[in-house]
Structure formats: C-alpha cells, structure tokens
Amino acid sequence: MALFFLVILSVVGAISALGNWRSGLIWMFVIAAVQDPLRKLVPGSPGSLLLISNIVFLATAIGLISSRRNLWGGFQFFFPDVVKSLGWFVLACVPAAFISLFYGPESWVFTVFGIFSYGIILSSILIGFYYLQSEKDLRRLLAAYCLVTAVALGGTFFEYFRIDYFGDIVGTRNLHYDWIRYNGAHTIQLLSGFYRSPDVMGWHASAAAMLSLLLAFSGKGTARWNWLFVTLVAISALMVSGRRKMVYMVPFFVLMTLLLILQNRRRGLDIQTLFLILIPLALVLTVKSWLGADSDFIRYYVDNPDDVVVQAQRHGIDSVIGTFQQSGFWGLGLGFASPGAHNIPFPAPRVWQESGLSRVTAELGIPGLFMLTVFVVKLIQACLFTSSRLYLFVTPYDFYSVSLLAFLVSNFASLSISGQILSDPFIASFIGLMIGMQLSLARLAHSMHARNQQQTQPISAAQPVT
C-alpha cells in the first residue's frame, strides 16, 4: 500500500509538472517529506525508492525545456564566466568517464550514475534560474518548503518524547540501524524522526531554520512571528539530530548574512541587523533551556571545540592528499565515489572518502578537482556580483540575495567536510535550485530596471494631421 501510494503520488506530480513545470517543485517538496516514512513501511525498505522524486524532477525539466528556447543563452547573457567554467569542468570529466566506462563489464552503470549525479545539480540551477517571476514566487516557494518540512519534523518530537503513535515509521528501527555517537564520557542517541537518518533530518531542519529566518526578516507585520515559530521548531529538531556540521550551519548562516549586509550597505548596524543577531540567539537559548544545561546534546556541541578543527582538517586537506596518493592524477573514474554509488551491486574500486573535496578527487582526479573549484569560485563571484548590484540599485531583492548566498555558503562549508548528504537526490537538486534562484534575482532586477526605463522615457509629440 505504501509503495502504491508513493508511485501514484510521483505519477500525479509528474503529470502536473508536464502541464505546468513550476508546480513540479511543490510536488517534490511533498514527496521528499513522505518518501522516508513510507519507505519504512515497504518490505525490505529498498534504497531505490529514494529516486522516486526524480520522476517529478525530470518531468519539471522537460516542462521547462518545452516552454523555453535557448535556455543556456539566457543564462549566459547574465553570467558568461560561469558558463565558460562549466564547459571546462565538463571537459575535465571526460577522462574520468572513460576510466569508469572501461573498468569492467558493468562499470558503465557507474559512469551513467556519475553523469546523473552531477547533471541533476547543474540542471536544477537552470530550473531555479527561470522559476522566479516576482518576489512573491520566491516567498511562496520558500514558505511551502518550510511549512512542509516543519510538519515532517514533528516525527522527531514523537521520537524524543517516546510517543509510540506512528510505530515503525518513526526512528530507524525498521531499517535495523541505530545511530549512536560516542563523545568521551557521553553517549548520544541520534534521532531521525520520520526521516531515514539523523543526517537527512538534520539537514532539513537546518535548511528550514535558515530559510524561515529569511522569511521572518524579509516579511511584514505579524507574519514574522509565525516564521520565527517555524524557526524555533526547526532548531529544536536540529539540536537532537546530533549532527554537528548541520547545527553549525545555522550560526554560520547568520554570520555570513550579517557580513554580506554590512559589506554591501557600507553602513553600521541598524535595528534590523541587530535583531538578526539577537533573535536567533534567543531561539537557541530557548532550545537550550528546553533540553537542559546538562544535556548530552548541548555538551556535544559546545565541549571540545578543537575537535571541530581537527575533523575539518582530516576530512578536508588531509583526505584530498591521501586520495591523490592512492588514486593518482586522473582519479578512479567518474561515478565510483559519487554519494549513493555504494548501492550499485557491481565491482568497483574501494572508496573510503567522505568529504566532498576528497570524493571529487577520487572520481575526477586533479583536473576535475581543479576545474570544479574554478566553477564554484565563478558561481560564488556571480552570486556576490548579484548581491552588490541589487544593493547598489536599491531593489526589493537585496536581502533575499544575501540570505540565499549565506545559505549556499553554509552548505558548501558543510559539504567540504562531508558530501554524503548529496546521496539524497532531492537535497542535491534543492541546493542547485537555490543557486539558480539567487542568480535569477539579477534577471528580475534587470527586468524591473527595463520597465522603469520605459515608463520614464519621454513620449514624442504626435505628428500633425494633414
């Protein structure tokens, strides 16, 4: 029954996306929220069900392609350097694709999987770039994600308070896996709620916390308090996930937003930016009071801060060096180290890498790592350019621009330590969507400026009638 419901949901969502490609994103949010609890009810809990949201994603991409012409041309008009660096990155993937293609009789599956893994992120950037038509579109989309996620996070509180109302769809009992974190004298039971793992739950909770803060500080009236309540729910669930890299994303997001605002406005703190510091701090203190000062979760996040630096170095620079020494200049081959490749039941090189940088080095070698780094740098430069221009011309999109950029930088920092979260196709596509939407704010501002120019252009006098 659960499998039947998931299939029907994805088919209906795909049909809706083919008719109106913008509706596909809302369907993806709903499927991402229900796929994990329903998967736990399917005998064997097959991992292939994680790909079910891709049916709607592909329908959304087809709907976009059929409704527009020259997709890359429109994107290249605003960001030619990004498109150029993307072309060099694709060229750097060719040697790695040949290596994995001829590794063994069935190794072509890994090549296809690698192309799909990178392609889903790149194509979602285009979808996000063309999705927005106004500020309302951005607010509606972020609001839909935050509300759906807030409801899905309810399972975390059922697990925390041990309310056995939903049975096996709460926690990881049905997956025959317990998430335990040992931290010196502390043993922490990590919670996942309706999601399949604390990692996935923690990412969604962190994303909902950051994006609901964006909606709160860019909104008006009493609606701001509603979004702050959603933030409180998301932070509460995040704190019991036991995933440090997800927890640290929220304060990093706040810090980056403040720095970007101060850089672009070139003025001191005002009331809004001051509250941007105080309100998240108050929410964290509220959650800390709920958990208790002696909570093992709180101790895990605040004790031994040096371990964070050690882990970042071990999974960052050290793992890249070790991967290069083992895999060589050209790497192991495309798709072998992509998150989720371990589920493919065919012979492949042994992969131990966890961080995003080391995984790319293992797959694509030094050429792929270098060109991907150039591509990401060009993306960030384009996002910074978008933010600065929006503030310079006083547009209604300036705060959205810096907040989305802070959201992306927080995710990039987390992925540099651990890229395993990208094994979830929805999360990979969502990050790509946010990249595209941040960049599309430049397109909206350009269109607004063009309309204003037309409205202020003097009207020539009419010709005399003869």
C-alpha positions as CSV (number, residue, x, y, z in Angstrom):
1,M,0.0,0.0,0.0
2,A,2.8,2.4,0.9
3,L,4.7,1.7,-2.3
4,F,1.5,2.1,-4.4
5,F,0.8,5.5,-2.7
6,L,4.4,6.7,-3.5
7,V,4.1,5.6,-7.1
8,I,0.7,7.3,-7.6
9,L,2.0,10.5,-5.9
10,S,5.0,10.6,-8.2
11,V,3.0,9.9,-11.3
12,V,0.4,12.6,-10.5
13,G,3.2,15.1,-9.7
14,A,5.0,14.3,-13.0
15,I,1.8,14.8,-15.0
16,S,1.2,18.1,-13.2
17,A,4.8,19.2,-13.9
18,L,4.5,18.4,-17.6
19,G,1.4,20.7,-17.7
20,N,2.9,23.4,-15.5
21,W,6.6,22.9,-14.8
22,R,6.6,25.3,-11.9
23,S,4.2,23.1,-10.0
24,G,6.7,20.3,-10.1
25,L,8.8,21.9,-7.3
26,I,5.9,21.8,-4.8
27,W,5.3,18.2,-5.6
28,M,8.9,17.4,-5.0
29,F,8.7,19.0,-1.5
30,V,5.7,16.8,-0.7
31,I,7.4,13.7,-2.0
32,A,10.6,14.4,-0.1
33,A,8.6,14.7,3.1
34,V,6.7,11.5,2.8
35,Q,9.1,9.2,0.9
36,D,11.2,8.2,4.0
37,P,8.3,7.3,6.4
38,L,6.5,5.4,3.6
39,R,9.7,3.7,2.6
40,K,10.0,2.3,6.1
41,L,6.6,0.5,5.6
42,V,7.7,-1.1,2.3
43,P,9.1,-4.7,2.9
44,G,12.9,-4.5,2.8
45,S,12.9,-0.7,2.8
46,P,14.6,-0.6,-0.7
47,G,17.0,2.3,-1.2
48,S,15.9,2.7,-4.8
49,L,12.7,4.5,-3.5
50,L,14.9,7.5,-2.8
51,L,15.0,8.1,-6.5
52,I,11.2,8.4,-6.8
53,S,11.3,12.2,-6.6
54,N,13.5,12.2,-9.7
55,I,10.4,11.3,-11.7
56,V,8.9,14.6,-10.9
57,F,12.2,16.4,-11.3
58,L,12.7,15.0,-14.9
59,A,9.1,16.0,-15.7
60,T,9.8,19.5,-14.4
61,A,13.0,19.7,-16.6
62,I,11.1,18.5,-19.7
63,G,8.3,21.0,-19.0
64,L,10.9,23.8,-18.8
65,I,12.7,22.8,-22.0
66,S,9.4,22.6,-23.9
67,S,8.3,26.0,-22.7
68,R,11.5,27.9,-23.4
69,R,14.1,28.2,-26.1
70,N,17.8,28.8,-25.8
71,L,18.0,28.1,-22.1
72,W,21.8,28.4,-21.9
73,G,21.7,31.5,-24.0
74,G,19.5,33.4,-21.5
75,F,21.7,32.2,-18.6
76,Q,24.9,33.0,-20.4
77,F,23.7,36.6,-21.1
78,F,24.0,37.3,-17.4
79,F,26.8,35.0,-16.3
80,P,29.2,34.2,-19.2
81,D,32.1,33.3,-17.0
82,V,30.0,30.7,-15.1
83,V,29.0,29.0,-18.4
84,K,32.6,29.1,-19.6
85,S,34.0,27.5,-16.4
86,L,31.2,24.9,-16.6
87,G,32.3,23.9,-20.1
88,W,35.9,23.4,-18.8
89,F,34.6,21.3,-16.0
90,V,32.6,19.0,-18.3
91,L,35.8,18.6,-20.4
92,A,37.8,17.7,-17.3
93,C,35.2,14.9,-16.6
94,V,35.8,13.2,-20.0
95,P,39.0,11.2,-18.9
96,A,37.3,10.1,-15.7
97,A,34.3,8.9,-17.7
98,F,36.5,6.8,-20.0
99,I,38.2,5.2,-17.0
100,S,35.0,4.1,-15.3
101,L,33.4,3.2,-18.6
102,F,36.0,0.6,-19.4
103,Y,36.7,-0.6,-15.8
104,G,34.7,-3.7,-16.1
105,P,31.7,-5.3,-17.9
106,E,29.1,-3.5,-15.9
107,S,31.1,-0.4,-15.0
108,W,29.1,1.7,-17.5
109,V,26.4,1.9,-14.8
110,F,28.8,3.9,-12.6
111,T,29.5,6.2,-15.5
112,V,25.8,6.9,-16.1
113,F,25.3,7.3,-12.3
114,G,28.1,9.9,-12.1
115,I,26.7,11.8,-15.1
116,F,23.3,11.8,-13.5
117,S,24.7,12.9,-10.1
118,Y,26.4,16.0,-11.5
119,G,23.7,16.6,-14.1
120,I,20.9,16.8,-11.5
121,I,22.6,19.7,-9.7
122,L,23.5,21.6,-12.9
123,S,20.1,21.2,-14.4
124,S,18.4,22.3,-11.2
125,I,20.4,25.6,-11.4
126,L,18.7,26.3,-14.7
127,I,15.3,25.4,-13.3
128,G,15.8,27.7,-10.3
129,F,17.1,30.5,-12.6
130,Y,13.9,30.5,-14.7
131,Y,11.4,29.7,-12.0
132,L,11.2,33.2,-10.4
133,Q,9.0,35.8,-12.0
134,S,8.5,38.0,-8.9
135,E,9.3,38.3,-5.2
136,K,6.0,36.5,-4.4
137,D,7.2,33.4,-6.3
138,L,10.3,33.2,-4.1
139,R,8.3,33.7,-0.9
140,R,5.7,31.2,-1.9
141,L,8.2,28.5,-2.8
142,L,10.3,29.0,0.4
143,A,7.1,29.1,2.5
144,A,5.9,25.8,1.0
145,Y,9.2,24.1,1.8
146,C,9.4,25.4,5.3
147,L,5.8,24.5,6.2
148,V,6.0,21.0,4.7
149,T,9.3,20.4,6.5
150,A,8.0,21.8,9.8
151,V,5.2,19.2,9.7
152,A,7.6,16.4,8.8
153,L,9.9,17.4,11.7
154,G,7.0,16.5,14.0
155,G,8.2,12.9,14.0
156,T,11.4,14.0,15.7
157,F,9.5,15.2,18.7
158,F,7.5,11.9,18.8
159,E,10.8,10.0,18.9
160,Y,12.3,12.4,21.5
161,F,9.3,12.1,23.9
162,R,9.0,8.4,23.1
163,I,5.4,8.7,21.9
164,D,4.8,5.4,20.1
165,Y,1.9,6.5,18.0
166,F,3.3,6.1,14.5
167,G,5.1,2.8,15.1
168,D,7.9,1.9,12.8
169,I,7.8,5.0,10.6
170,V,9.4,7.0,13.5
171,G,13.2,6.4,14.0
172,T,15.4,3.8,12.3
173,R,14.2,0.6,14.0
174,N,12.6,-0.6,10.8
175,L,15.9,0.0,9.0
176,H,17.7,-2.2,11.6
177,Y,20.2,0.6,12.3
178,D,20.9,2.6,15.5
179,W,22.7,5.9,15.3
180,I,25.0,6.3,18.3
181,R,27.6,9.0,18.9
182,Y,30.3,8.4,21.5
183,N,31.9,11.6,22.7
184,G,34.3,10.8,25.6
185,A,32.1,10.3,28.6
186,H,28.9,11.0,26.7
187,T,26.8,8.6,24.6
188,I,24.2,10.2,22.4
189,Q,21.3,8.5,20.7
190,L,20.8,10.4,17.5
191,L,17.2,11.0,16.4
192,S,15.8,10.9,12.9
193,G,12.0,11.1,13.3
194,F,10.1,10.4,10.1
195,Y,13.4,10.7,8.1
196,R,15.6,7.8,7.3
197,S,18.7,9.1,9.2
198,P,19.7,11.9,11.6
199,D,21.9,13.3,8.7
200,V,18.9,13.8,6.5
201,M,16.7,15.1,9.3
202,G,19.4,17.4,10.5
203,W,19.9,18.9,7.0
204,H,16.2,19.5,6.5
205,A,15.9,21.0,10.0
206,S,18.9,23.3,9.3
207,A,17.6,24.4,5.9
208,A,14.1,25.1,7.3
209,A,15.6,27.1,10.2
210,M,17.7,29.3,7.8
211,L,15.0,29.8,5.2
212,S,12.3,30.6,7.8
213,L,14.6,33.2,9.3
214,L,14.9,34.7,5.8
215,L,11.1,34.8,5.5
216,A,10.8,36.3,9.0
217,F,13.3,39.2,8.5
218,S,12.1,40.0,4.9
219,G,8.4,39.8,5.8
220,K,6.0,42.3,7.3
221,G,3.5,42.5,10.2
222,T,2.5,39.6,12.4
223,A,3.5,37.0,9.8
224,R,7.1,37.4,11.0
225,W,6.2,35.8,14.3
226,N,4.8,32.8,12.6
227,W,8.0,32.3,10.7
228,L,10.0,32.7,13.9
229,F,7.9,29.9,15.4
230,V,8.8,27.7,12.5
231,T,12.4,28.6,13.1
232,L,12.1,27.5,16.7
233,V,10.6,24.2,15.7
234,A,13.4,23.6,13.2
235,I,16.1,24.5,15.6
236,S,14.6,22.2,18.3
237,A,14.6,19.3,16.0
238,L,18.1,20.2,14.7
239,M,19.6,20.1,18.2
240,V,18.6,16.5,18.8
241,S,19.9,15.3,15.4
242,G,23.4,15.0,16.9
243,R,25.0,16.2,13.6
244,R,27.4,18.9,14.4
245,K,28.0,20.0,10.8
246,M,24.3,20.6,10.4
247,V,23.9,22.5,13.7
248,Y,26.9,24.8,12.9
249,M,25.3,25.8,9.6
250,V,22.7,28.0,11.3
251,P,25.1,30.3,13.2
252,F,27.4,30.4,10.1
253,F,24.4,31.4,8.0
254,V,23.6,34.3,10.4
255,L,27.2,35.4,10.5
256,M,27.5,35.4,6.7
257,T,24.3,37.2,6.2
258,L,25.4,40.0,8.6
259,L,28.8,40.3,6.9
260,L,27.2,40.5,3.4
261,I,24.8,43.1,4.5
262,L,27.5,45.3,6.1
263,Q,29.7,44.8,3.0
264,N,27.0,45.8,0.5
265,R,25.4,48.6,2.5
266,R,28.7,50.1,3.8
267,R,26.9,51.4,6.9
268,G,26.9,50.3,10.5
269,L,24.3,48.2,12.3
270,D,20.7,49.2,12.1
271,I,17.7,47.8,14.0
272,Q,17.0,45.0,11.5
273,T,20.6,43.7,11.5
274,L,20.8,44.0,15.3
275,F,17.7,41.8,15.6
276,L,19.2,39.4,13.1
277,I,21.8,38.7,15.8
278,L,19.6,38.8,18.9
279,I,16.6,36.7,17.8
280,P,18.4,33.6,16.6
281,L,20.5,33.8,19.8
282,A,17.2,34.0,21.9
283,L,15.8,31.0,20.0
284,V,18.9,28.9,20.7
285,L,18.8,29.8,24.4
286,T,15.1,28.8,24.4
287,V,16.0,25.4,23.0
288,K,18.9,25.0,25.4
289,S,16.6,25.7,28.3
290,W,14.2,23.0,26.9
291,L,17.0,20.4,26.6
292,G,18.6,21.4,29.9
293,A,22.1,22.8,30.6
294,D,23.4,19.3,31.4
295,S,22.0,17.7,28.2
296,D,24.4,15.4,26.4
297,F,23.4,17.1,23.1
298,I,24.4,20.6,24.4
299,R,27.7,19.2,25.8
300,Y,28.5,17.6,22.5
301,Y,28.0,20.8,20.6
302,V,30.0,23.1,23.0
303,D,32.6,20.8,24.5
304,N,36.0,20.1,22.8
305,P,35.8,22.8,20.1
306,D,39.3,21.8,18.9
307,D,37.8,18.6,17.6
308,V,35.9,20.5,15.0
309,V,39.1,22.0,13.6
310,V,40.7,18.5,13.7
311,Q,37.8,16.9,11.8
312,A,37.7,19.7,9.2
313,Q,41.4,19.3,8.5
314,R,41.2,15.5,8.4
315,H,38.3,15.4,6.0
316,G,39.5,18.4,4.1
317,I,43.1,18.9,3.2
318,D,44.4,15.6,4.6
319,S,41.8,13.4,2.8
320,V,42.5,15.1,-0.5
321,I,46.2,14.5,-0.2
322,G,45.7,10.9,0.8
323,T,43.2,10.4,-2.1
324,F,45.7,11.8,-4.6
325,Q,48.4,9.4,-3.3
326,Q,46.1,6.4,-3.7
327,S,44.1,7.3,-6.8
328,G,46.7,9.2,-8.9
329,F,46.5,12.2,-11.1
330,W,43.4,11.1,-13.2
331,G,41.4,9.5,-10.3
332,L,39.5,6.3,-10.1
333,G,36.8,7.1,-12.6
334,L,33.5,9.0,-12.9
335,G,30.7,7.7,-10.6
336,F,32.8,5.5,-8.3
337,A,32.8,7.9,-5.4
338,S,29.5,9.7,-6.0
339,P,27.3,9.6,-2.9
340,G,25.0,6.6,-3.2
341,A,27.3,4.6,-5.6
342,H,27.8,2.0,-2.9
343,N,24.2,0.8,-3.6
344,I,25.2,-0.3,-7.1
345,P,25.8,-4.1,-7.0
346,F,28.7,-4.2,-9.4
347,P,32.5,-4.5,-9.0
348,A,34.1,-1.1,-8.3
349,P,37.3,0.3,-6.7
350,R,37.1,0.6,-2.9
351,V,36.2,4.1,-1.8
352,W,36.6,5.4,1.7
353,Q,36.3,9.2,1.1
354,E,33.6,11.2,3.0
355,S,34.2,14.9,2.3
356,G,33.0,16.5,-1.0
357,L,36.6,17.5,-2.0
358,S,38.1,14.1,-1.4
359,R,35.2,12.4,-3.3
360,V,35.7,14.7,-6.3
361,T,39.5,14.0,-6.2
362,A,38.8,10.2,-6.1
363,E,36.4,10.4,-9.1
364,L,37.8,13.0,-11.3
365,G,41.5,13.3,-10.2
366,I,43.3,16.6,-10.1
367,P,42.0,18.1,-13.4
368,G,38.4,17.5,-12.2
369,L,39.0,18.9,-8.7
370,F,40.7,22.0,-10.2
371,M,38.0,22.8,-12.7
372,L,35.2,22.1,-10.2
373,T,36.9,24.5,-7.8
374,V,37.1,27.1,-10.6
375,F,33.4,26.6,-11.4
376,V,32.4,27.0,-7.7
377,V,34.5,30.1,-7.4
378,K,32.9,31.6,-10.5
379,L,29.5,30.8,-9.1
380,I,30.2,32.5,-5.8
381,Q,31.7,35.5,-7.6
382,A,28.5,35.7,-9.7
383,C,26.4,35.5,-6.5
384,L,28.5,38.2,-4.9
385,F,28.1,40.4,-8.0
386,T,24.3,39.9,-7.9
387,S,24.1,40.9,-4.3
388,S,26.2,44.0,-4.8
389,R,24.2,45.2,-7.8
390,L,20.9,44.7,-6.1
391,Y,22.0,46.8,-3.1
392,L,23.6,49.4,-5.4
393,F,20.3,50.0,-7.4
394,V,18.1,49.7,-4.3
395,T,15.9,46.8,-5.4
396,P,13.4,44.8,-3.2
397,Y,15.5,41.7,-3.7
398,D,18.7,42.8,-1.8
399,F,18.0,40.9,1.5
400,Y,16.9,37.8,-0.3
401,S,20.1,37.9,-2.3
402,V,22.5,38.0,0.6
403,S,20.4,35.5,2.7
404,L,20.3,32.9,-0.2
405,L,24.1,33.4,-0.7
406,A,24.7,32.8,3.0
407,F,22.5,29.7,2.8
408,L,24.6,28.4,-0.1
409,V,28.0,29.2,1.5
410,S,26.9,27.4,4.7
411,N,26.0,24.3,2.6
412,F,29.3,24.5,0.7
413,A,31.2,24.6,4.0
414,S,29.3,21.5,5.3
415,L,29.9,19.6,2.0
416,S,33.6,20.3,2.1
417,I,33.7,18.2,5.3
418,S,31.1,15.6,4.4
419,G,29.4,15.1,1.0
420,Q,27.3,12.1,1.9
421,I,24.2,14.2,2.2
422,L,24.2,14.6,-1.6
423,S,23.2,10.9,-1.9
424,D,19.7,12.3,-1.4
425,P,18.6,13.4,-4.9
426,F,16.1,15.9,-3.5
427,I,18.8,17.7,-1.4
428,A,21.2,17.8,-4.3
429,S,18.5,19.3,-6.6
430,F,17.4,21.7,-3.8
431,I,20.8,23.2,-3.4
432,G,21.0,23.6,-7.2
433,L,17.6,25.3,-7.2
434,M,18.8,27.8,-4.5
435,I,21.9,28.6,-6.6
436,G,19.7,29.3,-9.6
437,M,17.2,31.4,-7.7
438,Q,19.9,33.6,-6.1
439,L,21.3,34.2,-9.6
440,S,17.9,34.8,-11.1
441,L,17.4,37.9,-8.8
442,A,19.8,39.7,-11.2
443,R,17.4,38.8,-14.0
444,L,14.4,40.1,-12.0
445,A,16.2,43.4,-11.2
446,H,17.2,43.8,-14.9
447,S,13.6,43.4,-16.0
448,M,12.4,45.8,-13.3
449,H,15.0,48.4,-14.4
450,A,14.0,48.0,-18.1
451,R,10.3,48.6,-17.2
452,N,11.2,51.7,-15.2
453,Q,13.2,53.0,-18.1
454,Q,10.3,52.5,-20.5
455,Q,7.9,54.3,-18.1
456,T,10.2,57.3,-17.6
457,Q,11.1,57.6,-21.3
458,P,9.6,60.9,-22.8
459,I,6.8,60.4,-25.3
460,S,7.4,62.1,-28.6
461,A,4.9,64.6,-29.9
462,A,2.3,63.4,-32.3
463,Q,2.6,64.2,-36.0
464,P,0.3,66.9,-37.3
465,V,-2.7,65.6,-39.2
466,T,-2.7,66.8,-42.8
